[in-house]
Amino acid sequence: MNQAAEINSGFDRTAAEAFAGRIMQVLDSGAVANMMAVGHRTGLFDVMAELPPATSEQIAARAALAERYVREWLAAMVTGGIVIYDTGRRTYALPPEHAACLTRKGALGNLAVFGQHVAVMGAVQDRVLECFETGGGTRYDEYPCFHQIMAEDSGQTVTAQLFETILPLLPEVMRRLESGIDVLDAGCARGSALLAMAARYPRSRFVGYDLCADAIDFAAEAARQQGLGNLRFERRDLTGYDERRRFDFITSFDAVHDQKDPEALLHGLFGALRSGGIYLMQDIGGSARLENNLDFPMAALLYAISCTHCTPVSIGQGGEGLGTMWGWETAETMLRKAGFTNVERHVLPHDPMNVWFVCRKD
Ligand SMILES: C[S@@+](CC[C@H](N)C(=O)[O-])C[C@H]1O[C@@H](n2cnc3c(N)ncnc32)[C@H](O)[C@@H]1O
């Protein structure tokens, strides 16, 4: 468009150029997120956190990786503002303030874990494009390393906080777990929360169900290795789930919205609780209304995960694909329809992206 045409059409060149600048930052940040996943998976962030400023050769040697690739990754990290480069000495440093949220021992949790979600979106893009055309869905096993990434993700938001922050929402359950009750985790995947509870409460009996055999096999092997005789994992499709009054405490961690039929599952879980039982449900805490999510933490990332994972895996099971941002309002309505009259909603400081429902059965 020439300048006269722009003026006539009301085109705001300054706004357009500013927006193009923002898009360039988006592209840069997307690439940095992907490279953060590499830094996490290779262990490079952990290695650098333990080293003084070091050359690419020293870092590669310590990480037992190929120097040429490490040097290129370091360049992306330096230009991405994550690693500090000393041009005179040709050394690279990960400041402790950056290591705090990028390493396995970081004091602020490990945000590099979430970079893996960005990387997986790229890996499955061709399949997702097919879904856009056909309206069909995907299977969990089409997502590389999904259960490993999910275990690292919920290992931070759930398992690491279980005894200090999460179970204290339910003091009566903590007491009953000590004396011995029956517990189910629905959609347990690799089962790290169950493994932790089963070790802590030897008098209680724990069961984990999940659709995916690879995740269940992993969990069962971990239970065997830890000698946990009070914990059982079973590969089970929870579609149409209808056990009756079998459990005193049921949990689900981020495992309802991507089911085939979340509403039916919640009915099933209500029926599976004994009277006086409690269902603890963690799920994504966004609103069902897009306009309420504009300032929600990492909302664009969550919608993108929804578009590339949660929606298609639900559709792939024959479901409607509620999506990651199905909304706490939808969840609460479904919980009440399932039969829970006593429903509390919590947002925990360590986990601002999720909502925690405590649902009591009379
Ligand atoms: C987002 S992952 C969460 C896994 C785990 N709770 C955690 O926090 O790490 C959702 C889980 O729900 C399971 N799932 C989805 N549909 C299911 C179904 N129909 N029956 C049983 N499990 C299902 C998936 O296999 C997956 O492990």
The ligand as an SDF file (V2000), in Angstrom:
LIG
                    3D

 27 29  0  0  0  0  0  0  0  0999 V2000
   -3.1650  -34.6550   31.5220 C   0  0  0  0  0  0  0  0  0  0  0  0
   -2.9180  -36.3060   31.9460 S   0  0  0  0  0  0  0  0  0  0  0  0
   -2.7290  -36.2460   33.7030 C   0  0  0  0  0  0  0  0  0  0  0  0
   -2.0610  -37.4590   34.2540 C   0  0  0  0  0  0  0  0  0  0  0  0
   -1.8040  -37.4770   35.7620 C   0  0  0  0  0  0  0  0  0  0  0  0
   -3.0000  -37.3910   36.5560 N   0  0  0  0  0  0  0  0  0  0  0  0
   -0.8420  -36.3990   36.1610 C   0  0  0  0  0  0  0  0  0  0  0  0
   -1.2610  -35.4380   36.8070 O   0  0  0  0  0  0  0  0  0  0  0  0
    0.3270  -36.5130   35.8010 O   0  0  0  0  0  0  0  0  0  0  0  0
   -4.5410  -36.9970   31.7310 C   0  0  0  0  0  0  0  0  0  0  0  0
   -4.5930  -38.4810   31.9740 C   0  0  0  0  0  0  0  0  0  0  0  0
   -5.9320  -38.9300   31.8060 O   0  0  0  0  0  0  0  0  0  0  0  0
   -5.8860  -40.2030   31.2140 C   0  0  0  0  0  0  0  0  0  0  0  0
   -7.1520  -40.4960   30.5150 N   0  0  0  0  0  0  0  0  0  0  0  0
   -7.6960  -39.8080   29.4880 C   0  0  0  0  0  0  0  0  0  0  0  0
   -8.8140  -40.4160   29.0660 N   0  0  0  0  0  0  0  0  0  0  0  0
   -8.9880  -41.5090   29.8600 C   0  0  0  0  0  0  0  0  0  0  0  0
   -9.9640  -42.5440   29.9260 C   0  0  0  0  0  0  0  0  0  0  0  0
  -10.9930  -42.5860   29.0750 N   0  0  0  0  0  0  0  0  0  0  0  0
   -9.8320  -43.5120   30.8650 N   0  0  0  0  0  0  0  0  0  0  0  0
   -8.7980  -43.4880   31.7370 C   0  0  0  0  0  0  0  0  0  0  0  0
   -7.8400  -42.5280   31.7280 N   0  0  0  0  0  0  0  0  0  0  0  0
   -7.9300  -41.5490   30.7940 C   0  0  0  0  0  0  0  0  0  0  0  0
   -4.7290  -40.1050   30.2370 C   0  0  0  0  0  0  0  0  0  0  0  0
   -4.2360  -41.3620   29.8500 O   0  0  0  0  0  0  0  0  0  0  0  0
   -3.7290  -39.2680   31.0040 C   0  0  0  0  0  0  0  0  0  0  0  0
   -2.8150  -40.0580   31.7070 O   0  0  0  0  0  0  0  0  0  0  0  0
  1  2  1  0
  2  3  1  0
  2 10  1  0
  3  4  1  0
  4  5  1  0
  5  6  1  0
  5  7  1  0
  7  8  2  0
  7  9  1  0
 10 11  1  0
 11 12  1  0
 11 26  1  0
 12 13  1  0
 13 14  1  0
 13 24  1  0
 14 15  1  0
 14 23  1  0
 15 16  2  0
 16 17  1  0
 17 18  1  0
 17 23  2  0
 18 19  1  0
 18 20  2  0
 20 21  1  0
 21 22  2  0
 22 23  1  0
 24 25  1  0
 24 26  1  0
 26 27  1  0
M  CHG  2   2   1   9  -1
M  END
$$$$
